């Protein structure tokens, strides 16, 4: 049976793979958005201004800015992220937050390895190329609106 790539297939794949990850995240006491924000903070070269941390979450999952700030506040309340003692407008992972983010990264890597295991390198390269083009087009459409 031949399947045509379309928005429905992409959406169903996204939600299925996200559900697998969210099951693991729930064991860590995290939401999907919280995990993405932890990843953004871990990837930063230095502590981020609160507005920049929120912007990265907005860009990643297209949530309202207020929602992203709420997610950041949740992580601060959980002592996984903390404002800098010398500049409360900037935030960084706490040692617990860094450990938690490492657990998230390990779970994500394991899930990815399991779900993509027997696909050829050529298929993976082609899929990544196509999905990146579609993502860029969708973001251009959002920006134009």
GROMACS elastic network, one bead per residue, 0.5 to 0.9 nm:
[ bonds ]
;  ai    aj funct       b0    kb
    3     9     6  0.87028   500
    4     9     6  0.80957   500
    5     8     6  0.81050   500
    5     9     6  0.61270   500
    5    10     6  0.72894   500
    6     9     6  0.54445   500
    6    10     6  0.62886   500
    6    11     6  0.86292   500
    7    10     6  0.50025   500
    7    11     6  0.59085   500
    7    12     6  0.84517   500
    8    11     6  0.50768   500
    8    12     6  0.60401   500
    8    13     6  0.84412   500
    9    12     6  0.52264   500
    9    13     6  0.60609   500
    9    14     6  0.84932   500
   10    13     6  0.51823   500
   10    14     6  0.60630   500
   10    15     6  0.86432   500
   10   131     6  0.88799   500
   11    14     6  0.50333   500
   11    15     6  0.61154   500
   11    16     6  0.84673   500
   12    15     6  0.52322   500
   12    16     6  0.60073   500
   12    17     6  0.85357   500
   13    16     6  0.51785   500
   13    17     6  0.60848   500
   13    18     6  0.82994   500
   14    17     6  0.54121   500
   14    18     6  0.58797   500
   14    19     6  0.84485   500
   15    19     6  0.59443   500
   15    20     6  0.86677   500
   16    19     6  0.51726   500
   16    20     6  0.65401   500
   16    21     6  0.89217   500
   17    20     6  0.51833   500
   17    21     6  0.64656   500
   17    22     6  0.86598   500
   17   111     6  0.85017   500
   17   112     6  0.87785   500
   17   115     6  0.82486   500
   18    21     6  0.50444   500
   18    22     6  0.59392   500
   18    23     6  0.85619   500
   18    32     6  0.81495   500
   19    23     6  0.61604   500
   19    24     6  0.88057   500
   20    23     6  0.53626   500
   20    24     6  0.68814   500
   20    25     6  0.89425   500
   20   111     6  0.76286   500
   21    24     6  0.52556   500
   21    25     6  0.61884   500
   21    26     6  0.86796   500
   21    32     6  0.80265   500
   21   104     6  0.89900   500
   21   107     6  0.75608   500
   21   108     6  0.66163   500
   21   111     6  0.71583   500
   22    26     6  0.59500   500
   22    27     6  0.86204   500
   22    30     6  0.82058   500
   22    31     6  0.69312   500
   22    32     6  0.61465   500
   23    26     6  0.53033   500
   23    27     6  0.67875   500
   24    27     6  0.52951   500
   24    28     6  0.68643   500
   24    30     6  0.88410   500
   24   104     6  0.81996   500
   24   107     6  0.69103   500
   24   108     6  0.85761   500
   25    28     6  0.50494   500
   25    29     6  0.63117   500
   25    30     6  0.51587   500
   25    31     6  0.63231   500
   25    32     6  0.69997   500
   25    35     6  0.75582   500
   25   104     6  0.70194   500
   25   107     6  0.82755   500
   26    30     6  0.53842   500
   26    31     6  0.66166   500
   26    32     6  0.87343   500
   27    30     6  0.75431   500
   28    31     6  0.88347   500
   28   100     6  0.76417   500
   28   103     6  0.82443   500
   28   104     6  0.81265   500
   30    33     6  0.81476   500
   30    34     6  0.59711   500
   30    35     6  0.64002   500
   31    34     6  0.51234   500
   31    35     6  0.62855   500
   31    36     6  0.87406   500
   31    71     6  0.89946   500
   32    35     6  0.51825   500
   32    36     6  0.63386   500
   32    37     6  0.87572   500
   33    36     6  0.51050   500
   33    37     6  0.62478   500
   33    38     6  0.86494   500
   33    57     6  0.72438   500
   33    60     6  0.89642   500
   33    61     6  0.76728   500
   33    68     6  0.80576   500
   33    71     6  0.69732   500
   34    37     6  0.51090   500
   34    38     6  0.61892   500
   34    39     6  0.86512   500
   34    57     6  0.88733   500
   34    71     6  0.61106   500
   34    72     6  0.74769   500
   34    74     6  0.81099   500
   34    75     6  0.70067   500
   35    38     6  0.50305   500
   35    39     6  0.62334   500
   35    40     6  0.86882   500
   35   100     6  0.89176   500
   35   101     6  0.71765   500
   35   104     6  0.68918   500
   36    39     6  0.50376   500
   36    40     6  0.62426   500
   36    41     6  0.87180   500
   36    56     6  0.88613   500
   36    57     6  0.68325   500
   36    60     6  0.77819   500
   36    61     6  0.87099   500
   37    41     6  0.62179   500
   37    42     6  0.85220   500
   37    53     6  0.70801   500
   37    54     6  0.78770   500
   37    56     6  0.75334   500
   37    57     6  0.59799   500
   37    68     6  0.86340   500
   37    71     6  0.80182   500
   37    72     6  0.74634   500
   37    75     6  0.88341   500
   38    41     6  0.51765   500
   38    42     6  0.60713   500
   38    43     6  0.85661   500
   38    75     6  0.85295   500
   38    80     6  0.84993   500
   38    81     6  0.81046   500
   38    93     6  0.73675   500
   38    97     6  0.73831   500
   38    98     6  0.80222   500
   38   100     6  0.83352   500
   38   101     6  0.58821   500
   38   104     6  0.87501   500
   39    42     6  0.50274   500
   39    43     6  0.60722   500
   39    44     6  0.86540   500
   39   101     6  0.64445   500
   39   102     6  0.88974   500
   39   104     6  0.83644   500
   39   105     6  0.79946   500
   40    43     6  0.51813   500
   40    44     6  0.63167   500
   40    53     6  0.71608   500
   40    56     6  0.68988   500
   40    57     6  0.78029   500
   41    44     6  0.52362   500
   41    45     6  0.84828   500
   41    46     6  0.82836   500
   41    47     6  0.72632   500
   41    48     6  0.71001   500
   41    53     6  0.70355   500
   41    81     6  0.87695   500
   41    91     6  0.82201   500
   41    92     6  0.63684   500
   41    93     6  0.66143   500
   42    45     6  0.80119   500
   42    46     6  0.88604   500
   42    92     6  0.80983   500
   42    93     6  0.70408   500
   42    97     6  0.89577   500
   42    98     6  0.70650   500
   42   101     6  0.73165   500
   42   102     6  0.89837   500
   43    46     6  0.87128   500
   44    47     6  0.68941   500
   44    48     6  0.71947   500
   45    48     6  0.86130   500
   46    92     6  0.77187   500
   47    83     6  0.87485   500
   47    84     6  0.78908   500
   47    90     6  0.59344   500
   47    91     6  0.53417   500
   47    93     6  0.80924   500
   48    51     6  0.80355   500
   48    52     6  0.61679   500
   48    53     6  0.59678   500
   48    89     6  0.83877   500
   48    90     6  0.51616   500
   48    91     6  0.54236   500
   48    92     6  0.66217   500
   49    52     6  0.52333   500
   49    53     6  0.63387   500
   49    54     6  0.87087   500
   49    88     6  0.87407   500
   49    89     6  0.56288   500
   49    91     6  0.61862   500
   49    92     6  0.89945   500
   50    53     6  0.51574   500
   50    54     6  0.62164   500
   50    55     6  0.85637   500
   50    69     6  0.77903   500
   50    72     6  0.79407   500
   50    83     6  0.85476   500
   50    88     6  0.87180   500
   50    89     6  0.58538   500
   50    90     6  0.54967   500
   50    91     6  0.61542   500
   51    54     6  0.51364   500
   51    55     6  0.60480   500
   51    56     6  0.87136   500
   51    65     6  0.88515   500
   51    69     6  0.78386   500
   51    89     6  0.83887   500
   51    90     6  0.86283   500
   52    56     6  0.62368   500
   52    57     6  0.87781   500
   53    56     6  0.53126   500
   53    57     6  0.66800   500
   53    58     6  0.88845   500
   53    68     6  0.82823   500
   53    69     6  0.83901   500
   53    72     6  0.78542   500
   53    90     6  0.88953   500
   53    91     6  0.80538   500
   54    57     6  0.52205   500
   54    58     6  0.62412   500
   54    59     6  0.87125   500
   54    65     6  0.65914   500
   54    66     6  0.84601   500
   54    67     6  0.85232   500
   54    69     6  0.55766   500
   54    70     6  0.88804   500
   54    71     6  0.82745   500
   54    72     6  0.70554   500
   55    59     6  0.61353   500
   55    60     6  0.85390   500
   55    65     6  0.70066   500
   55    68     6  0.74683   500
   55    69     6  0.88652   500
   56    59     6  0.51559   500
   56    60     6  0.61280   500
   56    61     6  0.87922   500
   56    68     6  0.86690   500
   57    61     6  0.61639   500
   57    62     6  0.74656   500
   57    63     6  0.73990   500
   57    65     6  0.84048   500
   57    68     6  0.60157   500
   57    69     6  0.89985   500
   57    71     6  0.89615   500
   58    61     6  0.56826   500
   58    63     6  0.50307   500
   58    64     6  0.63814   500
   58    65     6  0.61550   500
   58    67     6  0.83909   500
   58    68     6  0.62664   500
   59    62     6  0.54697   500
   59    63     6  0.77978   500
   60    63     6  0.82646   500
   62    65     6  0.88367   500
   63    66     6  0.82244   500
   63    67     6  0.62761   500
   63    68     6  0.66683   500
   64    67     6  0.52676   500
   64    68     6  0.65245   500
   64    69     6  0.88867   500
   65    68     6  0.50639   500
   65    69     6  0.62716   500
   65    70     6  0.85773   500
   66    69     6  0.51078   500
   66    70     6  0.61345   500
   66    71     6  0.86718   500
   67    71     6  0.62156   500
   67    72     6  0.86629   500
   68    71     6  0.50581   500
   68    72     6  0.63064   500
   68    73     6  0.86477   500
   69    72     6  0.50026   500
   69    73     6  0.61624   500
   69    74     6  0.86667   500
   70    74     6  0.62433   500
   70    75     6  0.87902   500
   71    74     6  0.50482   500
   71    75     6  0.64580   500
   71    76     6  0.87482   500
   72    75     6  0.51806   500
   72    76     6  0.62668   500
   72    77     6  0.86413   500
   72    81     6  0.78405   500
   73    76     6  0.50105   500
   73    77     6  0.60727   500
   73    78     6  0.85586   500
   73    81     6  0.87075   500
   74    77     6  0.50786   500
   74    78     6  0.62049   500
   74    79     6  0.87064   500
   74    80     6  0.89062   500
   74    81     6  0.88929   500
   75    78     6  0.50202   500
   75    79     6  0.62904   500
   75    80     6  0.53888   500
   75    81     6  0.54352   500
   75    82     6  0.80520   500
   75    97     6  0.85996   500
   76    80     6  0.59948   500
   76    82     6  0.53842   500
   76    83     6  0.77191   500
   76    91     6  0.87384   500
   77    80     6  0.77261   500
   77    81     6  0.80277   500
   77    82     6  0.85016   500
   78    81     6  0.75013   500
   79    82     6  0.62970   500
   79    93     6  0.86437   500
   79    94     6  0.69765   500
   79    96     6  0.76030   500
   79    97     6  0.74502   500
   80    92     6  0.87317   500
   80    93     6  0.60253   500
   80    94     6  0.54392   500
   80    95     6  0.76545   500
   80    96     6  0.57001   500
   80    98     6  0.77404   500
   80   100     6  0.78127   500
   81    91     6  0.66017   500
   81    92     6  0.55679   500
   81    94     6  0.53089   500
   81    95     6  0.87931   500
   81    96     6  0.83946   500
   81    97     6  0.60176   500
   81    98     6  0.87840   500
   82    85     6  0.84972   500
   82    88     6  0.84459   500
   82    90     6  0.84427   500
   82    91     6  0.54394   500
   82    92     6  0.56716   500
   82    93     6  0.63139   500
   82    94     6  0.61859   500
   83    86     6  0.84454   500
   83    87     6  0.69829   500
   83    89     6  0.66852   500
   83    90     6  0.55660   500
   83    92     6  0.64699   500
   83    93     6  0.88289   500
   84    87     6  0.50708   500
   84    88     6  0.52205   500
   84    89     6  0.75406   500
   84    90     6  0.58365   500
   84    91     6  0.57400   500
   84    92     6  0.70072   500
   85    88     6  0.62855   500
   86    90     6  0.89285   500
   87    90     6  0.58643   500
   87    91     6  0.84270   500
   88    91     6  0.70931   500
   92    97     6  0.86429   500
   93    96     6  0.75684   500
   93    98     6  0.56638   500
   93   101     6  0.87481   500
   94    98     6  0.61174   500
   94    99     6  0.85511   500
   95    98     6  0.50836   500
   95    99     6  0.62707   500
   95   100     6  0.85564   500
   96    99     6  0.51223   500
   96   100     6  0.60534   500
   96   101     6  0.85485   500
   97   101     6  0.60297   500
   97   102     6  0.85353   500
   98   101     6  0.50815   500
   98   102     6  0.62361   500
   98   103     6  0.87406   500
   99   102     6  0.50906   500
   99   103     6  0.64050   500
   99   104     6  0.87719   500
  100   103     6  0.50686   500
  100   104     6  0.63091   500
  100   105     6  0.87153   500
  101   105     6  0.61401   500
  101   106     6  0.85609   500
  102   105     6  0.50292   500
  102   106     6  0.61317   500
  102   107     6  0.85833   500
  103   106     6  0.51031   500
  103   107     6  0.61363   500
  103   108     6  0.85194   500
  104   107     6  0.51733   500
  104   108     6  0.60573   500
  104   109     6  0.85293   500
  105   108     6  0.50892   500
  105   109     6  0.60475   500
  105   110     6  0.85682   500
  106   109     6  0.51255   500
  106   110     6  0.61676   500
  106   111     6  0.86088   500
  107   110     6  0.51722   500
  107   111     6  0.61633   500
  107   112     6  0.85568   500
  108   111     6  0.51579   500
  108   112     6  0.60669   500
  108   113     6  0.85286   500
  109   112     6  0.50856   500
  109   113     6  0.60541   500
  109   114     6  0.85642   500
  110   113     6  0.51241   500
  110   114     6  0.61868   500
  110   115     6  0.86386   500
  111   114     6  0.51319   500
  111   115     6  0.60763   500
  111   116     6  0.84471   500
  112   115     6  0.52008   500
  112   116     6  0.58425   500
  112   117     6  0.78002   500
  113   116     6  0.54635   500
  113   117     6  0.53445   500
  114   117     6  0.51801   500
  114   118     6  0.85832   500
  115   118     6  0.82473   500
  116   119     6  0.57793   500
  116   120     6  0.88914   500
  116   124     6  0.83210   500
  117   120     6  0.85864   500
  119   122     6  0.83019   500
  119   123     6  0.64047   500
  119   124     6  0.67373   500
  120   123     6  0.51740   500
  120   124     6  0.63190   500
  120   125     6  0.86921   500
  121   124     6  0.50779   500
  121   125     6  0.61495   500
  121   126     6  0.85840   500
  122   125     6  0.51550   500
  122   126     6  0.61351   500
  122   127     6  0.85274   500
  123   126     6  0.51295   500
  123   127     6  0.60054   500
  123   128     6  0.85068   500
  124   127     6  0.50878   500
  124   128     6  0.60535   500
  124   129     6  0.85218   500
  125   128     6  0.51884   500
  125   129     6  0.61456   500
  125   130     6  0.86995   500
  126   129     6  0.51313   500
  126   130     6  0.62128   500
  126   131     6  0.85490   500
  127   130     6  0.52508   500
  127   131     6  0.60009   500
  127   132     6  0.84280   500
  128   131     6  0.52083   500
  128   132     6  0.59801   500
  128   133     6  0.86256   500
  129   132     6  0.52792   500
  129   133     6  0.63998   500
  129   134     6  0.88550   500
  130   133     6  0.52451   500
  130   134     6  0.63471   500
  130   135     6  0.86573   500
  131   134     6  0.51106   500
  131   135     6  0.60376   500
  131   136     6  0.85945   500
  132   135     6  0.50266   500
  132   136     6  0.61439   500
  132   137     6  0.85869   500
  133   136     6  0.52380   500
  133   137     6  0.62357   500
  133   138     6  0.86619   500
  134   137     6  0.51167   500
  134   138     6  0.61417   500
  134   139     6  0.86328   500
  135   138     6  0.51204   500
  135   139     6  0.61849   500
  135   140     6  0.85861   500
  136   139     6  0.51209   500
  136   140     6  0.61251   500
  136   141     6  0.86043   500
  137   140     6  0.50228   500
  137   141     6  0.61783   500
  137   142     6  0.86617   500
  138   141     6  0.50180   500
  138   142     6  0.62489   500
  138   143     6  0.86411   500
  139   143     6  0.61218   500
  139   144     6  0.85660   500
  140   143     6  0.50362   500
  140   144     6  0.61095   500
  140   145     6  0.87363   500
  141   144     6  0.51276   500
  141   145     6  0.63849   500
  142   145     6  0.53488   500
